[in-house]
Amino acid sequence: MLGQRTQRGLFGLLLPTHLCLLHLKASGQPCSVPGAPAEEGVSILGTRGGSVELACGSDPAPLVVFWSFIPLGSRVPEPVAVTNGALSKVEAGAGALGAVSVRNSSLLLSELQDGACGHFLCQALHTVGGQLHTSYSYLLLVVLVPVSKPQVQLSDLSPMEGTAVVAVCAVREGTEPVTFTWQYQAPQGPAEALLEVAGPQLQLNPVKRTHLGWYMCSAHNSVNRLSSDGVFLDVIYGPDEPAITVEPAATTQGGFWVREKEEVSLSCMAASNPPSHYAWLHDHTQVHAGPTYIITSAGCVHTGLYTCLAYSSHRDTHTQTSVQLTVYYPPEGQPSCMVLPTFTAISLVCTWPGGLPAAQLQWEGSQGSSPSAPSNVSWSHTATQLSNGSVFTCVGRHPTLAVPTHCSITLWEPWQSPACWTEATRGGQFIMLSCEWPGGEPPAMLRWLNGQQQPLGSSSPSPAIHLLKAHGGLAGREFTCRGSHPLRIPERHCSLQLDAPRLAVEETQVEVLQGGEAWLGCVLLGGTPVAQLLWLGPQQQQVEAKTPGFVLHPEGAQLHLLIQDADPSRHRGTYQCVARNAVGSTSQSVLVEVRRYPAPPNVTISRLIYGRHRGEVWLQWAIDHPGNLTGFVVQRRASVPGPGAGAWETAASDIEPESRSQWLGGLDPEVLYAFRIWALNHRTAGHPSEVKIPVDPPFGTYPAVLGAAGTGMVVAFLLVFQYAARRPRRFPRTETLATTLGPEPTHESTDAPVHVTITVTAAP
């Protein structure tokens, strides 16, 4: 704390010196520093917008450092900042130099401004040997200004060829010296440096058509380099003497020859900017306007003198050129090359018939050239003289062709070896033996052999196909395809053997519960040709994709059969997976058992009484033993005595297996109904209960009446009535009884005791 107080006190003592500097500035008098060196001090370079760090000598950490600034052309120092190491203050006006901050004794200037160019004075107060000493440092800061983006200015953007043009590279600012370079780019070419030009001006005198294009300049100084955007110099010239090209055609003495009945294009091009307008004359009669005149089908009437006229509306001048066109015809198409193979030699044949005169043909290859001949030429070689990849070209020459036309043949051996496969025709009546050895020039020759190596038919190029009448006797027989090629010795071959199909099933016996799903799997293990898999049902009918209740899932060599919603009457029995091909068939059986769910317990109706207005009934039932239950179904029908009774209809379904009672509504009060109920275990139904008719709910509903045969005494007891009085919510229709007997009783808790008087009357 003592050190901090001392520093703060020292900083406060030195503050008047800082105020003294401000006072000197205000008076306009230069600040004279005793012992200041006369030289300029250390020079430091900075860039506008950049940053520099000005160090205040190399002495130990000073007590106080004062920084001041002397602009160029002035001798009056301006305060910038003061610091004692712990605290620092930056003069508000120092923002003209840039962003000013102090780190230790160094002055940091960032975002340099042009006004920062000048002398910086650092005054530092030190303690040496217990005494105060002052040191001074002079720093000269030079702020460099980058060059601005140059612009190219042309004295004339569209000069006439032969006139003078001056291009100027203008730069708005930048620290000298600034160096200039020029670049030129043709409309369809890369940019090129104009090394012979130095300086901000480019003289084009006289300007030529080759000067047409884009001009760019670059300016750079010690800080940066920038390039201008391109400016286009559009030189006006032409039209020159037109140049005529005829396609397709060949030159001959006095003009061009073209092919009869072919499309001929006469094109005229005269160098000009802007482009010229063109007109075509045939024997001094205009036939077309435009640079290209197309004769869709050349004939004798098109022979003559053709003149191209090029006209420039900009310069009001024109030029012209004429050519003689004669219709002549070469052979049609182009030469045709082929090779005729034998086992030990090949013969190259080239033909090109027709034409006037006949075309001259000649074979060329690595072995030399053959003699030339009109229309047809042959050249033979032994196979031992040839190598894989030998190229032979037949060159056809004709006076009407600008360049010779040709066809070529490359001799090469086919890849790898022949490939054999077989498949049956539709209906399985024939077996098709197929052999392929692709590639090669000339193509390989293939032939089929039987098991005794006897040929089946003649040799043919790839692919080779042989048909066999399908029958079971072909099973186990082997066939071979042999391939020969002049460049491949010895011969190559492939073989195959016809086999009846083989298969296996995943399970031979499958059990499924009624209503469930069963999967039957079958896999093809082999067989040539490839066999077809199918499933037969219990009645030996084929299961197809659209057969109800079945789904086929083919997966490669497997065929799965899905039985949905299994039913004993439809799906139980033996299924067969059958594999068939053209040489035989085989099958495997799968026994499917559809099991029923165990029968549920029998149900008896314990109570069936009407509700209010006879529009609903309350049904209670009981089961004879627990287990094997998934629900109940209640049915009803109009109970009419005699044969006119109505049909049974479902009154309630989806009843939970734990339920033992159910309200049934939707009754017609005028109709007498009968009810029955049975239990369900999934799809297995139990025996229906006895048929009962609901009764009304007066007192006779609850007592059980017992008849004694000998005495005729009727004993009535109302124990059930007492139970109902205790639990009115289990019998919601007791209000009917209350209405009959008198006013509605007061609702009491169902757990409160109820006193009931029972009177028993016996008749003698």
KAMOLIN-V872270 format. One line per field, one symbol per residue. phi: phi as a letter, one per 40 degrees, with the letter a starting at -180 (. if undefined). burial: 1 if it has 9 or more other ideal C-beta (glycine too) atoms within 8 Angstrom, else 0. A space follows every 10 residues. Layout:
phi = ???
burial = ???
This chain:
phi = .ccccccccc cccccdcccc cccccccgcc ccbcgccccc gccbcbbdgc aabbcbgbcd dccabbbbbb ccgbbccbcb aaabgcbabb ccccccchcb abbfbcbbbb fdbccccibb bbbbbbbbgg bcbbbbbbbb bbccbccccc bcbbcacbcc dhcbbbbbcc bcaicccbbb bbbbbcdbbc cbccccbbhc bbcbaccbcc ccicbbbbba bccabbbccc bcbbccagcc ccbbbbbcab cacgibbbcc gbcbbbbbbb caacdccbab bbfgbcbabh cbbbbcacac cccicbbbbb bbccbfbaba abbcbbcabc ccgadbbabb cbcbabbcbb bacggacccc bacbacchbc ccacgaabab accccbbcgc bbbbbbbadc bcbcbabbbb cacccfbcbb aaacccggcb bbcbbbbcgg acccbbacbc ccgccbgcca cccbbbcbcc accccgcbbb bbbbadcbbc cbaababcbc cbaabcacab bacdgcbbbb babccihbcc cbcabbcdcg cccbcbccgb bcbcagcbbb bbcbfdbccb bcibbbcbbb bcbiaaabbb cbbbcccdcc ccbbccaabc ccffcabbbb aabcachfbb ibbbbbaccb dgccccccbc caafcccccb aacbbgcccc bcbbbaaacb bgbcbccccc cbbcbcccdc cccbcbbbcc bgcbbbbbcc ccccccbccc bcbccccccc cicccccbcc cccbcbbbbb bbcc
burial = 0000001101 1001100100 1101100000 1000000000 1001011100 1111011000 0111111111 1000011111 1111101001 1001001101 0100111111 0110011111 1111110000 0000111111 1111111101 0101000010 1011111111 1001100101 1111100000 0001000000 0101001110 1111111111 1010011101 1010111110 0101010111 0100111111 0101111101 1110011111 1100000000 0010100100 0100111111 1100000011 1011111111 1000111010 1000111111 1100100111 1111100001 0010111110 1010010001 1111110111 1000111111 1101000101 0111100101 1111111001 0101111111 0000010000 0101011101 0001101011 1111111100 0111111111 1110100001 0111001111 1111001110 1011111100 0010000011 0100000111 1110011100 1110111111 1111111111 1111011001 1111100111 1000111111 1010000010 1111111110 0000110000 1100100000 0111001000 0011111111 1101010010 0111101000 0010000100 0001100101 1101101100 1011111100 0000000000 0000000000 0000
